[in-house]
Amino acid sequence: MMNGPRCLAGLDVGSETTCAVLVELKVAWGDGDVEARVLGIGETPTSGVQNRVVTNIDAATDSIREALRLAEEMAGAEASVVYAGISGDHVEVDSSTGVVAISGREILPRDLDRVHEVARAVVVPPDRELLHAIPQDYAVDGIPAVQDPTGMEATRLESEVCVVTAGAVPAQNLRKAIDRAGFKLEELVLAPLATNLAVLSEEQRKAGVVVVEIGAAATEVLAFKDARLRLFATLPWGGATVTNDIVKGLGVSAADAERLKSEHGSAQTKRVDALEMLEISGPTPGSVRTVSKELLAHIIEQRLDEMLGLIYDELDSRELLDGLQAGVVLAGGAARMDGVVELAQEVFNLPVALGEPGAGLSGLVDAVRRPECATAVGLALYGRHRRAERPVGSAMRAIGRVSEWFSEFF
C-alpha cells in the first residue's frame, strides 16, 4: 500500500499507446489555488486494442495495468478512481429537444434543469450507452440562439441537447479490462471532449475553434463556436495510415516505416533537403539501399494533405470556416511531426497551434506537455472536477478556465 496524497487517474487507451496521468484530488475552492497538480504519468505500448476498441481483454488489461502502475510509481500514490476515454466509429452524436412551460415570469436555474431533463429523456437502444447530454442552444418564447436564458421573462423555454452515445459492447469490454487490471472505473468519457479540456481555453471556444486530434488509428474533429459544440466527426485515418503508406511506397517493414517517420519524417516536402539520402533495408536480409528524404516527405505530405483536406471540406459544408476566429488546434502524437502545423495552416488558411497541456496545471507539468498526453490530462481534469465538492446552491457554477465549459456541458 502506497502512502501519499489521494489522487485520480485519467486513462487514455489508444490503439498504439496507453497513457495514464495522475492528479491530486484535493481542490481548494474559494480563496485557494484551483490548479490541478500532476503527480505522475505512465505510458506503455497498447496491446489488444484496434481502432480504439478492445479486441483482446487479457492483452488490453495488461497494457492498462502497466500504464497505471508506472504512473502510481512516479506519484508515490495510488489512483483511487479512474476516468477513461472512449472513442471510435461506434460513437454516435445526435440531437434532442426539450420544451417546458415557465410557471413564473422569470426563468430560474431550476427551469434550465427541467428542460435539460426533458431533452435528455431519449430512448437509448439496448445496444447503445448514453455518455453525455450536452446543452447547446436555447429558445425563449420562440426566439432562437439564446445562450443563457437565466433571468429572462418567458412563458416557454426550449433547449437543444447534443446526445452522445457509444456502442454498449465496446464500452462494457473497456470497463471489464480496467476492472481486471485492479482499478475502479468511475466514468467513461468521450475522449475528444476530454482532449479539448486540456488544450483549449473558454475564450477559444467562444471565439470559434477546431480541435483536430491525429491519433494512430483515426483522426477526430471537434468544432466549437459560441462555446457550443458544433461538430464531432471521425476520420478513419491516422498516424498508422501514414506509416502504411511509407511501407507501400518504400517497400520497408512496418517497424522501419515507423522509425523513418518518427526520426526523419516531415509533412512538407519543401522543408527537407532534396539531396539528403536515407539508408533503408534492402530486398535481401542484411542489405541496404538509399532513398531521398524528399521522397519520404512526399509520401507523408500527400496523405496528411488529403486528411486535412477532408476535414476542411466537412467544416465548409457545415458553414463553420468563417466563424473560427481562434483557428485550429492540433493534438495527438502525429501532430508533433515536423511541418504538420505549417501544412495545416496552408490547408485551412487559419491560425494553427499545437495543443499542449499546461494551462491550469502544476506539479510535473513538463512530463505531460505533449500533444499525445492531451487526452489523458483532459480526462484527469474532467474527473477532478466531477469529484470536487461544489458549494451548495451553485452546483453548475463555473470555476477556472475549464470549469465554465465543463459545468454547463456535463
C-alpha positions in Angstrom: 0.0 0.0 0.0 1.5 3.3 -1.1 1.3 6.4 1.1 0.7 9.7 -0.4 -2.0 12.2 -1.4 -5.3 11.0 -2.7 -5.3 11.1 -6.5 -7.3 10.0 -9.5 -6.2 8.9 -13.0 -7.1 10.0 -16.5 -6.7 6.9 -18.7 -6.3 7.1 -22.5 -6.3 3.6 -24.1 -5.2 4.4 -27.6 -4.6 2.0 -30.5 -0.8 2.2 -30.1 -0.1 3.7 -26.7 -1.9 3.6 -23.3 -1.3 6.7 -21.2 -2.3 7.3 -17.6 -2.0 10.7 -15.8 -2.4 11.0 -12.1 -3.5 14.3 -10.5 -4.2 15.2 -6.8 -7.8 15.1 -5.8 -7.5 18.0 -3.3 -9.2 21.1 -4.5 -9.1 24.4 -2.6 -12.3 26.3 -3.7 -12.8 29.9 -2.9 -9.5 31.6 -1.9 -7.2 28.7 -2.7 -5.4 27.5 -5.9 -7.6 25.5 -8.3 -4.7 24.3 -10.5 -4.5 20.5 -10.9 -1.3 19.1 -9.5 0.1 16.4 -11.8 1.7 13.7 -9.7 2.7 11.0 -12.2 2.4 9.7 -15.8 2.7 6.2 -17.2 2.9 5.2 -20.8 3.1 1.8 -22.4 2.5 0.2 -25.8 -1.1 -0.9 -26.2 -2.0 -4.5 -26.9 -5.4 -6.0 -27.5 -6.9 -2.8 -29.0 -7.7 -2.0 -32.6 -9.2 1.3 -33.7 -9.6 2.3 -30.0 -11.8 -0.8 -29.4 -10.8 -3.6 -27.1 -10.4 -6.8 -29.1 -8.4 -8.9 -26.5 -9.4 -8.4 -22.9 -6.3 -10.0 -21.4 -3.9 -8.1 -23.5 -5.7 -4.8 -23.0 -5.8 -5.5 -19.3 -2.0 -5.9 -19.2 -1.5 -2.6 -21.0 -3.8 -0.7 -18.7 -2.3 -2.2 -15.6 1.2 -1.4 -16.6 0.4 2.3 -17.6 -1.3 2.9 -14.3 1.4 1.1 -12.3 4.1 3.3 -13.9 2.0 6.4 -13.1 1.5 5.3 -9.5 5.2 4.6 -9.1 6.1 8.1 -10.2 3.4 9.6 -8.0 4.2 7.5 -5.0 0.4 7.2 -4.5 -2.4 5.0 -5.7 -5.2 6.1 -8.0 -8.5 5.9 -6.1 -10.6 6.1 -9.2 -10.1 6.1 -13.0 -11.8 8.3 -15.7 -11.2 6.6 -19.0 -11.7 7.9 -22.6 -13.7 6.0 -25.1 -13.8 6.7 -28.8 -14.1 5.1 -32.2 -16.6 4.7 -35.1 -19.2 3.2 -32.7 -19.7 6.6 -31.1 -22.7 8.5 -32.4 -23.8 12.1 -31.9 -27.5 13.1 -32.2 -29.6 15.9 -31.0 -32.7 16.1 -28.8 -35.1 18.9 -27.9 -36.9 19.6 -24.7 -39.7 22.1 -24.0 -41.1 23.3 -20.7 -43.6 25.9 -19.5 -42.3 28.6 -17.2 -44.6 28.8 -14.2 -43.3 32.2 -13.0 -42.5 35.2 -15.2 -38.7 34.7 -14.9 -36.6 31.8 -16.0 -34.8 30.3 -13.0 -31.9 27.8 -12.8 -34.3 25.1 -11.9 -36.1 25.7 -15.1 -32.9 25.0 -17.0 -32.6 21.8 -15.0 -36.1 20.8 -16.0 -35.7 21.5 -19.7 -32.4 19.6 -19.7 -34.1 16.6 -18.1 -36.8 16.6 -20.7 -34.3 16.8 -23.6 -32.2 14.1 -22.1 -35.2 11.7 -21.8 -34.4 10.0 -25.0 -34.8 6.3 -25.7 -31.4 4.7 -25.9 -31.4 1.3 -27.7 -30.2 -1.7 -25.7 -27.0 -1.9 -27.9 -26.1 1.8 -27.1 -25.0 3.5 -24.0 -25.5 7.2 -23.1 -22.2 9.0 -22.5 -23.2 12.7 -22.4 -26.1 15.0 -22.9 -24.7 18.4 -23.8 -26.9 21.6 -23.8 -26.4 23.6 -26.9 -28.8 26.4 -27.7 -32.0 27.7 -26.1 -35.1 29.3 -27.5 -37.2 31.6 -25.3 -40.8 32.1 -26.5 -39.7 31.2 -30.0 -36.7 33.4 -30.0 -33.7 31.2 -31.0 -30.0 31.1 -30.3 -30.3 32.3 -26.7 -27.0 31.4 -24.9 -28.1 31.9 -21.3 -31.8 32.4 -20.7 -31.5 32.7 -16.9 -33.4 35.7 -15.6 -35.3 36.3 -18.8 -39.1 36.7 -18.7 -40.9 34.0 -20.7 -43.7 31.5 -20.7 -41.9 28.8 -22.7 -38.3 27.5 -22.7 -36.8 25.2 -25.3 -33.4 23.6 -25.2 -31.5 21.6 -27.8 -29.2 18.9 -26.3 -26.4 17.1 -28.1 -26.7 13.4 -27.1 -23.5 11.3 -27.3 -23.8 7.5 -27.2 -21.4 4.7 -27.5 -21.7 1.0 -28.5 -22.7 -1.0 -25.4 -20.3 -3.8 -26.2 -17.1 -1.7 -26.7 -18.0 0.2 -23.5 -18.5 -3.0 -21.5 -15.3 -4.5 -22.7 -13.3 -1.4 -21.8 -14.9 -1.4 -18.3 -14.0 -5.1 -17.9 -10.4 -4.6 -18.9 -10.0 -1.7 -16.4 -11.7 -3.8 -13.7 -9.5 -6.8 -14.3 -6.4 -4.5 -14.1 -7.5 -3.9 -10.5 -8.8 -0.3 -10.7 -12.1 1.3 -10.1 -13.6 3.0 -13.2 -15.7 6.0 -12.2 -16.9 7.1 -15.7 -16.3 6.7 -19.4 -15.8 10.0 -21.2 -15.8 10.7 -25.0 -12.0 11.1 -25.5 -12.0 14.1 -27.8 -14.2 16.0 -25.4 -11.6 15.4 -22.7 -8.8 16.5 -25.1 -10.4 19.9 -25.5 -10.4 20.4 -21.7 -6.6 20.1 -21.8 -5.8 22.2 -24.8 -8.5 24.9 -25.2 -9.5 28.0 -23.2 -13.0 29.2 -22.7 -12.1 32.2 -24.8 -11.1 30.0 -27.8 -14.4 28.0 -27.5 -16.4 31.2 -27.6 -14.4 32.7 -30.5 -14.7 29.5 -32.6 -12.1 26.8 -32.8 -11.5 23.4 -34.2 -9.5 20.6 -32.4 -8.0 18.1 -34.8 -6.6 15.1 -32.9 -4.5 12.9 -35.1 -4.3 9.6 -33.4 -2.8 6.3 -34.5 -6.0 4.7 -35.9 -8.2 7.7 -36.6 -8.4 11.5 -36.7 -11.1 13.1 -34.6 -12.5 16.6 -35.0 -14.4 18.9 -32.6 -15.6 22.3 -33.7 -16.8 24.9 -31.2 -18.5 28.3 -31.7 -20.0 30.5 -29.0 -18.8 27.9 -26.5 -21.1 25.3 -28.1 -20.1 22.0 -29.7 -21.0 22.4 -33.4 -19.3 19.4 -34.9 -17.9 16.0 -33.9 -16.5 13.8 -36.7 -14.2 10.9 -37.0 -11.9 10.2 -40.0 -10.8 6.6 -40.2 -7.2 7.5 -41.0 -4.4 8.5 -38.6 -0.7 8.1 -37.9 -0.8 4.4 -38.7 -2.3 5.2 -42.1 0.8 7.3 -42.9 3.0 4.5 -41.7 1.3 2.1 -44.0 1.8 4.5 -46.9 5.5 4.5 -46.2 5.6 0.7 -46.1 4.0 0.6 -49.5 5.9 3.5 -51.0 9.3 2.5 -49.9 8.9 -1.3 -49.6 10.0 -1.5 -46.0 8.7 -3.2 -42.9 6.2 -1.5 -40.6 8.8 -1.2 -37.9 11.2 0.5 -40.3 8.5 2.7 -41.6 7.5 3.9 -38.1 11.2 4.6 -37.4 11.7 6.6 -40.6 8.5 8.6 -39.9 9.5 9.5 -36.3 13.2 10.1 -36.9 13.2 11.7 -40.4 9.6 12.4 -41.3 8.3 15.8 -42.4 4.8 16.8 -43.5 6.2 19.2 -46.2 8.5 18.3 -49.0 9.8 21.9 -49.2 11.2 21.7 -45.7 13.7 18.9 -46.5 17.0 18.9 -48.4 16.3 17.2 -51.8 19.8 15.9 -51.9 19.8 14.3 -48.4 19.6 10.5 -48.6 18.4 7.9 -46.1 19.6 4.3 -45.7 16.8 1.8 -45.6 16.6 -2.0 -45.7 17.2 -3.7 -49.0 15.5 -6.6 -50.7 17.6 -9.3 -49.1 18.5 -9.8 -45.4 21.3 -7.5 -44.3 21.3 -5.5 -47.5 20.7 -1.7 -47.6 19.7 0.8 -50.2 19.2 4.6 -50.2 16.2 6.8 -50.8 15.9 10.5 -50.7 14.5 12.2 -47.7 12.3 14.2 -50.1 10.5 11.0 -51.2 9.7 10.2 -47.6 8.4 13.7 -47.0 6.3 13.5 -50.2 4.6 10.3 -49.1 3.8 11.8 -45.7 2.6 15.1 -47.2 0.3 13.5 -49.7 -1.6 11.6 -47.0 -1.8 14.3 -44.4 -2.8 16.9 -47.0 -5.7 14.5 -48.1 -6.8 14.0 -44.5 -6.7 17.7 -43.6 -8.5 18.5 -46.9 -11.4 16.2 -46.0 -11.7 18.0 -42.6 -11.7 21.3 -44.4 -14.5 20.1 -46.7 -16.6 19.0 -43.7 -16.2 22.3 -42.0 -17.0 24.1 -45.2 -20.2 22.0 -45.8 -21.3 23.0 -42.2 -20.6 26.7 -42.9 -18.2 26.8 -39.9 -15.0 28.0 -41.5 -15.9 31.7 -41.4 -16.6 31.6 -37.6 -13.3 30.1 -36.5 -11.6 33.2 -35.1 -9.4 31.1 -32.8 -8.3 28.9 -35.7 -7.2 25.2 -35.4 -5.5 23.4 -32.5 -3.7 20.1 -33.3 -3.4 17.3 -30.8 -2.3 13.7 -30.9 1.1 12.1 -31.4 1.3 12.7 -35.2 0.8 16.5 -34.6 4.4 16.8 -33.4 5.9 15.8 -36.7 7.9 18.5 -38.4 5.8 20.6 -40.8 2.4 19.4 -39.7 1.4 22.8 -38.2 2.6 24.6 -41.3 0.8 22.2 -43.6 -2.4 22.7 -41.7 -2.0 26.5 -42.0 -1.9 26.1 -45.7 -4.9 23.8 -45.9 -7.2 25.7 -43.6 -5.8 29.2 -44.2 -6.3 29.8 -40.5 -4.1 30.2 -37.4 -2.9 26.8 -36.3 -1.3 25.9 -33.0 0.0 22.8 -31.4 -2.2 21.7 -28.5 0.0 21.0 -25.5 -1.5 20.6 -21.9 -0.1 23.1 -19.4 -2.5 25.8 -18.5 -4.3 25.1 -15.2 -1.7 22.5 -14.2 1.0 22.4 -11.6 3.4 19.7 -10.4 5.1 17.6 -13.1 3.8 19.8 -16.0 6.8 19.2 -18.2 6.1 15.5 -18.2 2.7 15.9 -19.8 3.3 19.0 -22.0 3.0 17.0 -25.2 0.1 16.7 -27.7 -0.1 12.9 -27.2 -0.8 13.4 -23.5 -3.7 15.8 -24.0 -6.5 13.2 -23.8 -5.2 11.6 -20.6 -4.7 15.1 -19.0 -8.2 16.2 -20.1 -9.7 13.0 -18.5 -7.9 13.8 -15.3 -9.2 17.3 -15.3 -12.7 16.1 -16.0 -12.5 13.6 -13.2 -11.1 16.1 -10.7 -13.9 18.5 -11.3 -16.5 15.7 -11.1 -15.1 14.6 -7.7 -14.8 18.1 -6.3 -17.2 19.2 -3.7 -19.4 22.0 -5.1 -20.8 24.8 -2.9 -24.5 24.4 -2.0 -26.8 26.1 -4.4 -24.3 26.6 -7.2 -23.7 23.1 -8.5 -23.3 24.3 -12.1 -21.1 27.3 -11.2 -18.1 27.9 -13.4 -14.7 27.6 -11.8 -11.4 28.2 -13.6 -10.6 28.0 -17.3 -12.0 24.5 -17.7 -15.0 24.6 -15.4 -17.2 27.1 -17.1 -17.5 24.9 -20.2 -17.4 21.7 -18.2 -20.2 22.7 -15.8 -22.6 23.6 -18.4 -21.9 20.6 -20.7 -21.7 17.8 -18.2 
